Amino acid sequence: MSIRQMFPGSIVKPGFNPLAAQTSTVLYELYGWGSNTDGQIGLGNTTNYSSPKQVGSLTNWLEIAAGYAFSASIKTDGTLWTWGSNPQGQLGLGNSGVYYSSPKQVGSLTSWSKVTTAASSCAAIKTDGTIWSWGQGSNGQLGLGNLTYYSSPKQIGALTNWSSVSGAGSQSFYIALKTDGTIWSWGNNNNGQLGLGDRTNRSSPVQIGALTDWSKVFAGANFCASIKTNGTLWTWGNNGSGRLGLGNETYYSSPKQVGSLSNWSNIACGSGQMFATKTDGTLWAWGLNDYGQLGTNNTTYYSSPKQVGALTTWSKVGAGGRNTFAIKTDGTLWSWGRNTAGQLGLGNITNYSSPKQVGASTGWFKVVSSLRSSSSVLALG
C-alpha cells in the first residue's frame, strides 16, 4: 500500500526525524521516467519512458538524487543504493565501467542519511554527521585534497557536524551546510560558483565568508543559491540569462542578496534557471527560458524573480536540464519545459511553457531531475 493510499495529502507520520535512520516511519514508492540511456531510471532496461514507472515494488525509499546518467537513493533503513552509468566509479560499488540498470547496494552500512550528485561523483552524509564522497575527482570535487577518483566512499575530513550537501548533476562542485550555520564549498570554480571571491578550484572544503546564519543551500549549473535563517535569498556564480535573479547578467563570485524580501522558503537550481517558493505558497522563476522551463507561458528569459501564475498552493520545486517540476500542497505533481525524452512524465514528448499535472495522484513527496538536456527524473510518492 502506497503513501497515497494510507495518508492522502500527508507526507510523514508524526515523530519523523530525517537525520536518523528510519525503519517504518515513511512509506514511499520510487518512480522514474524520461531518458534512460544508461539504465539510470532503475527499471532493468535502457528504454525511455514518458510517464512515471515504479522502480521495483518496495515502499521504503527516503532520499533520491539524479546524476549525469546515474542515480542514487537511500532507503528508510539507512542503506544506500545506486544505478546507471559508472565510468568513473560514481556508483560507489568498488568498480568502474560496469553499468547497472537496477539498484545496487553500496556496501552494507545502515547509517546513510542524505545523498547528492555532481557530474560523475556522489557525496553523502551519514547519521553521525560525517560526509563522504566518491567517483570522479578531476576538479577536486570529492573534497579529499587531491584530484583522484575513487570507486567506493571516502570520508572528507573528520568532522561530524555536516547537515546537508548539494551538487549539480552535470557540474563538478559541491556546497554544504554545517549544523553551526556555516556554508562550505569545493570543486570546480570556473564561474565563481564556490562563492569564495575568486575562480580558483578547491580540492578540500573551504568556508564561504564567516556568517553562521545560513539555513539551506542549493547548487545549479555553475551557480549557487542559499537561504538564510531570516528568510532572505542569496545567489552567486554564473549569471548567464540572469539566472542569479539580480536584474543583470553580471557574474558574481561571492553571495549577493536577491531583492530585499525575507519570505523565501525553498529553491531549485537547474541548468540555467532558478525557482523559489515563498512562505505564502507562491512560486517564482527566473533565468533561461528557451523551452518554456520558467512556466510563465512564454519563452522570455527574466533576470529577476517572476511569479508563475497566481496560485498560493505550491509546496516544493525541482529543476532539471530545461525542465521543471513542482508539488502542490495537495500532493499533486506538475511539470513543464523541455520534453524531448518524455521527461515531463506526461505521456508524450511535447514541450510546455506552463504547468501541466502529471497523472492524478495526490501523494507525491519529492522529485529530482538530472541537468542533462534529455533528463532522467526520479520521484517519491
N, C-alpha and C positions, 0 to 999 in steps of 0.2 A: 504494500500500500504506500502510495507516494505522499509527500507532504501536502500536495494539493487536495488529496482525499481526506487526510487526517486533520489538517489545520488550515482550512481555506482562509486566505488573507493574512496568515501568520507566517513568521519566519523561523522562530526558535521557541523552544519551551522555556519557562522561567528557570533562572539559575544558570543559563548558558554562559560559559567563560571561554572566549575564543583563544586565549593563551594557554589553556590547559588541554591535554589530550582528552578526546571525547570518547564515550562509549555508545550510548543510545540517545543522546540529547537531541540530535538533529537527524532528520531522515531526508536526505537529498539524493535524487537521482541525477546522473550525469548524462548530458546530451551534447552532441556535436553536429556540425554541418559546415558547408562551404568547401573550400579547397582541401583536398586530401591526397595530394601527390605523393607524400611520403608516409601515409598512414597516420598522420597527426590527429585525426579525429578519434582514432582508437577503436574502429569497428572491425578490424581484422582484414581490411582491404585498402585499396587506394582509389576508391570511387568517390567522386564529388557528390555531395548531397545538397539540395536546395531547400530542405526543410529539416527540422530537428529530428535526430535519430538517437535513441537511447544507447549508451555505451554499457553493454552488459545488462545485468538485472539488479545490481546491488543498489542499496539506498543509503549508503554510509559515506558519501563523498562530502568534503567540507571546504577545501580550497582548490582553486584552479588557476592555471597560468598558460597562456598561449605564446609560444616562442616562434622562431623562424623555422617553420615546418616541423616543429615538435611541440609536445605538451607535457605538463606536469600537474599532479594533483595530490592532495593529502586527504586521507580518509579520517573518519571520526575516531579511529583507534590510534591515530598518530603515525600511521605508516605513510611512506612517500612512494609515489608511482609516476613513471614517465613512459613516453612512447613517441614514435615518429622518427625523424631524421637524427643521425648520430655520428656525423663525420668527425667531430671534434670531442667526442666523449661527453656531450652535453646531457645525455640521458643519465649519467652518473652510475652506470651499470658495470664499470670496470673494463669497458671495451670501447672501441670506436670503429666506425664503418659498418657496423651491424645495425640495421634499421628494424624497428618493431612497429607493427600496426595495431597492437593491442597493449593495454597497460602492463608494465613490468615493475615489480617492487624493487626499490633502491635499498639494498641491504636488508636488515631485519629490525631496525630500530623502530620504536613506537613513540618517539618523542618529537616528531616534527610538528611545527605549528603553522608556518607561513612559507610560501614559495613564490618566486617570480622568475622571469627570464629576461635576458638581454642578448640579442643576436644569438650566437651559438653557445650560450652559457646559462647557468642557473645559479640562483642564490636562495638560501632558505634559512629560516630561524627556527631554533628548537624551543621547547617549552622552558628550558633553563636559561633562555635569553642569549645563547651563543648564536653566532652567524657563520654559515658555511657556504662554499661556492665550488663550482666545478665546470668543466667544459673549456671552451676557447679562452685563452688569456693573452692574446697578442697585443692588446691595448691596456693591459693591466687591469682589466675588468673583473678579475677574480679577487682583487684586493689582497693578494698574497705576497706582494712585494717583488714580483717577477713577471715575466711575460710567457710563462709556461702554461700549457694546457694540462688539465687533469681529468681523468675519466671516472673519478669517484670523489665524493665530498671531502673537502679540506676546510678546516676551521680557519677563519680570519681572525687573527689575534687571539686574545684570551678573555676578552670582556664578556660579561653576562648581562648587559643592560640594553641589548638591541630589542626594539619593539616592532618595527616594520621596515620593509625594504621594497623598493620599486625599481623595475628595469623596463626598458622599452624593447619589445620583442624583436626589433630589427636593428637595434643600436647597441654598442658595446660599452655601456657605463651603467652605474647604479647610484641611487640616492637612498639613504637610510635614516631612520629616526631612532633616537635612543629614548629610554624612559625618563631621562633628565630634561627632555625637550630640546636637545640639540640635534642638528641635522648634519650628515656626513655624506661625502661622495667620493667616487673613484672610477677610473677607467678612461675612456676616450673623452677628450675635451676640445675638439676642433672648433666648436662653436661657442665655447664658454659655458656649456651646459652643466659643468660641475659647480658653477656658482662661486668660484674661488678668485674671481677678479682677473683671470688670465685664460690662456688657451693651451695650457700645458697638461699633458696626460698625467695621471697619478695611478700608481700600482698598489697603493695602500689607502685606506680611508683617511680623509682629511676633513676637518670640521669647516663648515660654511659659516663664517662670522663667529660671533661669540654669544648670540642670543640663545635663550633657553625657553622660549615660548612658542616653539613650533609644534603643531598638532598633527598634521597629515602631510605626506609627501607623494609626489607623482612624477614619473618620468615619461617623456614623449620622445619623438624622433629628434634628438639633438636639442631638446629644450626641457625645462622642468617647471613644476608649479608646486606651491606649498600653501597651506592654510595655517594661520597662527591660532593660538587659543582664544584670541579676541575676535575671530571670525573674519579677519582681513585676508585677502588673497594676494600672493606674490608669485612672479614668474621671472625666468631668465633663460638665456641661451639663444638658439636660432630663432629669428623673428621674421622669416620669410612669410609673406602673405599675412602678416600681422598676427601670427599665431600666439604671441605673448599677451595680446589684448591691451596693449599700452597706447593704442592710437597711432602707431607708426610702424615702420619695418626696420628699426634700428636694433642690432644685436646687442645684448647686454650680458656681461659675464659675472654679474652679481645680482641678487634679488632686487626686483622693483615692484612696488605695490600697484595693483590693478585698481584704479579708481580709489574711492575712499570708503566704500561700504564695508560693513562688518557683519554681514549675514550670509556669508558663503558657507556651505556645508560639505559638499563633495565635488571632486574634479575627475575628469578623464582626459588624458592626453593621447592624441592619435598621431598619424604620420605628419600632418601639417595643420591640424585643427585642435581646438580645445573646447571642452564643455564643462559647465559647472551648474550645480543646483544650489538654490538658496534655501534658507530655513523656512521660507514661505511656500516651498514646493514648486517654485518656478524653475524653468530650465533655460540656460543661456549658452550661446555658442559664438565662436569667432575663429578666424583663420581661413585656411584654404577651403574652397567650396566648389571645386570644379565638377564634382559628381553630385552636388546637392547634399553633401555629407553634413552640412550645418543644420539641415532640417527647416530652413527658412523659406522653402518653396521657390528657390531660385538657385542660381549658380554664382552669385556675387560673393566675393570674399569680404570679410569685415575685420578691421583691426582693433575693434573694441567690442565688448560683450553685446550681443543682440539676442533678445528673448525669442525662444522657439514657441510660437503660438501664444496662448493666453492662459493655459491650464496651470493649476496650482497643486497638481497631484503627482508630480514627478518625485521619485524616491532615490533612484540610483542611475548612473550612466556609465557606459563603457565605449571607448573609441578605438577603432582599428585603422587599417590602411584605406582611408577614404570611405569608411562605412561606420555607422554609429548604432548603438543600442541603448535603450533606456527602459527602466522598470518603473511602473507607477505604484502608488500606494495600495492599489487593489491587487497587485501581484501580476498584472498583465505585462507582456513584453512587447516592445515596439522597436522597429528598425528603419533605417533609411540610408541613402547614399549609394555607393558603388556596389554592383551585384553581379559581376561578371562570372563568378563561380557559384552563384546561389548563396552567397554568404549572408544575405539578409534573412534567410530562413523562410521566405515567403512562397516557396514552391515554384519560383521562376528565376529568370536572370535579367529582370528589368530593373533599371536604376530608378530610385525615387528620391525626391528632394523635400519630402515632408514625411513625418512619422506614419508607419503602417503597422498594424498589430500582427504579431507572429502567432498564428493559431488562436485558440480560445482559452488556453489555460490561464489560471489565476494564481499560480503558486510559484512563480519564478523568484529566485533569490539573488542570483549573481550571474553575470555574463561577461566574458572576456573575448577579445578578438586580436589576432595577430596583426602586426603592422605591415604585412605583405600586401601588394596590390590585389592579389586574389587571396583574400583572407580565409583562414580557418577560424571557427568560432566554437567555444565551449560554454556551456551554461549549466547551472544547478537549478533544480526545481522539483 
